[in-house]
Amino acid sequence: MLHSSQSRAQTEPIGAIVAIMALIVAIGIYGIYITDALSVTTDRSVEEPALEQVWNEIGTGGVFHAYEYADPDDLDGSDVSTEALPEGQSVLITVTTIDDDGEETLQATAHFASDGDHLSQSDSDGAPDDAGVDEKPAPVEIAPGEVRGGTLRVEVW
């Protein structure tokens, strides 16, 4: 009986070393995988957060009140703060609706230079072809009580 109690819960040294080595290799492979996975950059661009920030500033109660602007170019720095814009980049904001004839109608626009200054429509050359673009559907009130489906579009370059 004494002989069997001495061999209980013991293992061969070679088996223990192989098990430890396998564990070390597994942890190493996992570490390499995690390092590669975490170093991948995301494709999130500045347009998406800029769009959301702009909407938070111009949308009141979830609606853009276009009738408050006599001219589509009246949307300016008093409506959109420089904190909502990507730093060091030019931004063109447009709000459009589709009228009863199916034509797209510009309701509001604003162009901000890379330093955050508001540019008038006459000073704006528009966005270049390679500008980053993001847009979202937005309800637009074109007259008190008259809401149409619209689009908020932000172009950044």
N, C-alpha and C positions, 0 to 999 in steps of 0.2 A: 504494500500500500504506500509505503514511503517513496518507492521508486516512481510511481505514477504521479505523485504530487510534485516531484521535482521537474518533470517535463511539461507540466501544464502551463499554458499561457506564455510559452517561449517560442521564438521563431528563429530561423536560421539568419545569421548576420547578412548573408548575400541577399536574401529575400527582402530584408528591411532596407538595405542600401538601394536596391532596384526600385522599391516603392517610393522612397524619398526622392530619388532621381526623377522618377516619372512625375511626381508632384511638382518638382522644381521646373521641369520642362513645360508642364501644363500651365503653370503660373507665368512663365516667360512668354509663351505663345499668347496667352490672354492679354498680357501687358502690351505686347506688340500690336495686337488687334485693337485694343482700346485706344492706344496712342494714334493709330492711323484713323480710327473712326472719329475721334475728337478733333483732329487737326483739319478735317474737311471743312471748308468754308461753306456757308449757306449762300443761297442765291437770292436772299431777300435784298431788295434794293431800297433806295431812299424814297422811291415814288410811293410805295404802299403806306409807310408811316406819314409822309407828307399829305397824302390824300385824306387819311383819317384825321390828322390835325386840322387841315383846312375845313373839312366837313364839321368838325367840332366847333369851329369858330363862326362859320357862315350859316350853318343849319340851326334854326331856332325851333325847338320842340320837334325835331326830326323833319323839318320842312325848310326849304330855302324860299324866302319871301322876295321874289324877283320884282314884284310891283313897287317895292320900296326904292328901286333904283330907276331914275328917269332915263338914264342912258346905260347900256350894257357896260360901258367903260367906267361906271361909277364905283364898281367894286375895287377897293384900294386898301392901303395900309391901315385905315381905321377899321376895316372889316377883318383883315387877315394880318396878324402880327408876325414880326420877323421870327419869333420863336417857333411858329408853325412851319416855317420853311427850312429846307435843308441848307445848312451853313455853307457859304461859298459857291452856291449853284444857282443858276437862273431858273425861274419857275414861271410857267404859263398856266393859268387856271381858267377854265371855261365851264359854264353851266348852260346846257342846251335843253330844249324840249322839242317834241314833235307836235306840230299843229294839226288841225283837223284835215288838212290836205296832204298830210304825210311829209311835209317839209320840216327840216330841222331849223329851229329858230334859236338864235343866240340870245340868252337871257342876261348873262353877265360874263365879264372877262376881266382878268387882271394879269399883268406881267410884272414880275419882280426881277430886278437885276441880281447878279451874284452877291452884291453887297447889301441886299435887302431893300434897296430903293424901289419905289413903285414907278413904273414907266407908263406913260400914256399910250393909247392905242397908236397914235401917230409915230411915237418913238420906237415902237415894238416892231421887230422884223419877224415875229413869230418864232416858233420853235424849229430847230434844225431837224432834218430827217432822222438823225441818229439819237434824238432825245429819248429818254426813258419815259414811258407812258403808263399811267394807271387810271382807271375810271371805275365808277360805281353808279348804279341807279340811284336817283335821288328825287323825292317828290318836290315839285316846284309850284309854289303858289303864284300864279301870274296875275291874279286879281283877288281881292278879298273874297274868300270862299271858293275860288276856282283853282283847284289843284290838278296839275298834270304830271305825268311821269316824265322824268328828265334824266340827264346824265351829268355828273360832276366828273370832269377830266382834269388831271394834273400831269403836266409834262415838265420834266426836269433835265437840265443839261449843264 
